[in-house]
Amino acid sequence: MSRKKQFKAESKRLLDLMINSIYTHKEIFLRELISNASDAIDKLYYQALQNGDHSISRDDLKIELAVNKDDRTITLTDNGIGMSKEELEENLGTIARSGSLAFKENMDAKEQPDDDVDIIGQFGVGFYSAFMVAHKVQVFSRKYNEDAAYCWASDASDGYTIDEVEMPERGTKIVLYLKENTDDENYDEYLESYELERLIKKYSDYIRYPIRMEMEVSVKKEGSEDEYETKKEIRTLNSMVPLWKRNKKDITTEEYNEFYKNKFNDFADPQKVIHTSVEGAVSFQALLFIPSKTPFNFYSQDYEKGLQLYSRSVFIMDKASELIPEYFRFVRGLVDSQDLSLNISREMLQHDRQLKVIASRVEKKIKSELLNMLKNDREEYEKFWNNFGLQLKYGVYNDYGMHKEVLQDLLMFYSSSEQKLVTLDEYVSRMKEGQEAIYFISGENIDKIDKLPQCELVKDKGYEILYLTDNVDEFALQVMMNYQEKPFKNINQGDLNLESEEEKKEIESKAEENKGLLEDLKDVLKDKVNDVKISSRLKTHPVCLTSDEGMSFEMEKVLSNMPDGNPYGMKATRILEINPNHEIFQALQKIYAEDKDAIEDYADLLYNQALLIEGFPIEDPMDFSNKICSFMVKASKL
Ligand SMILES: Nc1ncnc2c1ncn2[C@@H]1O[C@H](COP(=O)(O)OP(=O)(O)OP(=O)(O)O)[C@@H](O)[C@H]1O
């Protein structure tokens, strides 16, 4: 007999949880094991197709259940791909699957160990769930195209063993030795065939391979009219009709939800189910789900997009990325088409014409469903937007704006006047007469933006401003250039042209009158700003920093925060604008008239204030602080 090996630490923890679980829905162990068996058969069938192996017929593929009341065992057998010795070790000795990992991470985050009662059911915890009902588990397995077979065995607490065994046929046989009954728990019920039948119908009805079990059935005695006898009969317990092949009308929300959670390892119900059947040049069914939460790794490279691909209900591959555009990568689900070759390989996907047609229909369907949600269920759409809106904005920006037409109607931004998220269409429909542009401004968060001096006058004149808070926002608007022929305009850049002719003249004459002052201010700040101007966009605030068209401050900040740190040193122009109607301007005029050189400190302080308002660090905080103190001291002596 081989040496006992210990589980990897993380698996051990999960296992302990399973053994000691007081979770009330222990019955899910069967769903998990059947799902693994079905996956193993899928893998075998696909592999056989790839190898051109005709010895494997689809009709022979099956899952079998058997109970032995004397030994108190349940045996589950599949003739799928099987596992080699290394795979037994790798797959059953370590947590490999995403569901188990998420489960473990969630457990680690919980302080109270008792919380497992709530969360076990939320995750597909896979193979280890067998230990919720069994004190010992044996896995006999012989891999496809190999002669050697092995038995993995464990009573969980004390590690596991792997021994070579004889197995006449390929596949995997799992034997569960049920735990002893307790006051609270009757494990014997899993030895009743009707109970197992109920569980299969509840959780695994759609599995596409027959799940067979010997059942005791009552049949009429031969030659008798009303006499019955009990006979043993092998029965197929599942209907084998995949969920997506069934009529939408006959499927309950619960069935969709269970299917989604089980198949895509999510612990929450999906936010939206899209079930569609398309007949035409290429016919297919698609069953798509929008998760109700952002997957924890969604915005990282670990997240793999793609839909499962089936051909005539035969599983072809997982995560076929060609089926879903990058900007809808949050969609999970599957596509089944009778028009695809069973032999299609990953390499062929990119060039397959039918697949392109399917992908394009899938994209249109997702978009129209999202638009529907936006129109008919705003609250739900905002939930969706909060989860995945960022991805749509990246979608607009990526590929030089190639997809903006698809996505622009789905975008939302926070509005200054509505004080909530609005669409671009809503913005445009509310635009004031004569308003030529869609106004926006960026910043760290809504509150900070709302206080920016630049917003005050624009809001006062009754214009709506979109507040942008994500890094990608300005870049997305920049590639879009306009929406419904209205250009986007950053209210912190260039001229806004909001003033009347009269106001314009007044500003021009003020600029002329104070030419010397402005030029000297510019001179003092010559290394820091490109210009110093009389402002036409400030109302009550003294100063602000604006830039010319082109690169904006937010873009500069985003570039500077990139991993390579803005290597070309791309900078927005800096223009210091001073409010001519603010007392500070009169103070400047007075100081300037009395002693030209005295404006140096004023210039410096005003510039630094403008930097702070704009969210830029100031270059010399000590100097800034000292200057303010000396002004305060001076003021106290007046
Ligand atoms: N009946 C089986 N036949 C062949 N391999 C199996 C079988 N059961 C489990 N395995 C292997 O063991 C691995 C671990 O199984 P587990 O149920 O813990 O997670 P999983 O099935 O990978 O998760 P997921 O359902 O997310 O794919 C599987 O990925 C599979 O490779």
The ligand as an SDF file (V2000), in Angstrom:
LIG
                    3D

 31 33  0  0  0  0  0  0  0  0999 V2000
  -15.5640   12.1610  -12.6460 N   0  0  0  0  0  0  0  0  0  0  0  0
  -14.4410   12.7840  -13.0000 C   0  0  0  0  0  0  0  0  0  0  0  0
  -13.7580   12.4040  -14.0970 N   0  0  0  0  0  0  0  0  0  0  0  0
  -12.6170   13.0370  -14.4770 C   0  0  0  0  0  0  0  0  0  0  0  0
  -12.0800   14.0610  -13.8130 N   0  0  0  0  0  0  0  0  0  0  0  0
  -12.7260   14.4870  -12.7080 C   0  0  0  0  0  0  0  0  0  0  0  0
  -13.9190   13.8810  -12.2240 C   0  0  0  0  0  0  0  0  0  0  0  0
  -14.2940   14.5100  -11.0950 N   0  0  0  0  0  0  0  0  0  0  0  0
  -13.3800   15.4780  -10.8670 C   0  0  0  0  0  0  0  0  0  0  0  0
  -12.4410   15.4690  -11.8340 N   0  0  0  0  0  0  0  0  0  0  0  0
  -11.2820   16.3610  -11.9630 C   0  0  0  0  0  0  0  0  0  0  0  0
  -11.0580   16.9600  -10.7090 O   0  0  0  0  0  0  0  0  0  0  0  0
  -11.0650   18.3770  -10.8160 C   0  0  0  0  0  0  0  0  0  0  0  0
  -11.5590   19.0150   -9.5350 C   0  0  0  0  0  0  0  0  0  0  0  0
  -12.9230   18.7890   -9.3850 O   0  0  0  0  0  0  0  0  0  0  0  0
  -13.8180   19.7980   -8.5980 P   0  0  0  0  0  0  0  0  0  0  0  0
  -15.2170   19.2880   -8.5820 O   0  0  0  0  0  0  0  0  0  0  0  0
  -13.2180   20.0390   -7.2640 O   0  0  0  0  0  0  0  0  0  0  0  0
  -13.7470   21.1400   -9.4020 O   0  0  0  0  0  0  0  0  0  0  0  0
  -14.0890   21.4200  -10.9740 P   0  0  0  0  0  0  0  0  0  0  0  0
  -15.0240   20.3950  -11.4760 O   0  0  0  0  0  0  0  0  0  0  0  0
  -12.7950   21.6720  -11.6700 O   0  0  0  0  0  0  0  0  0  0  0  0
  -14.8100   22.8150  -10.9960 O   0  0  0  0  0  0  0  0  0  0  0  0
  -15.6490   23.3660  -12.2040 P   0  0  0  0  0  0  0  0  0  0  0  0
  -17.0110   22.7310  -12.0010 O   0  0  0  0  0  0  0  0  0  0  0  0
  -15.5940   24.8060  -11.9880 O   0  0  0  0  0  0  0  0  0  0  0  0
  -15.0110   22.9420  -13.4880 O   0  0  0  0  0  0  0  0  0  0  0  0
  -11.8950   18.6360  -12.0590 C   0  0  0  0  0  0  0  0  0  0  0  0
  -11.5260   19.8450  -12.6880 O   0  0  0  0  0  0  0  0  0  0  0  0
  -11.5500   17.4630  -12.9390 C   0  0  0  0  0  0  0  0  0  0  0  0
  -10.3630   17.7120  -13.6790 O   0  0  0  0  0  0  0  0  0  0  0  0
  1  2  1  0
  2  3  1  0
  2  7  2  0
  3  4  2  0
  4  5  1  0
  5  6  2  0
  6  7  1  0
  6 10  1  0
  7  8  1  0
  8  9  2  0
  9 10  1  0
 10 11  1  0
 11 12  1  0
 11 30  1  0
 12 13  1  0
 13 14  1  0
 13 28  1  0
 14 15  1  0
 15 16  1  0
 16 17  2  0
 16 18  1  0
 16 19  1  0
 19 20  1  0
 20 21  2  0
 20 22  1  0
 20 23  1  0
 23 24  1  0
 24 25  2  0
 24 26  1  0
 24 27  1  0
 28 29  1  0
 28 30  1  0
 30 31  1  0
M  END
$$$$
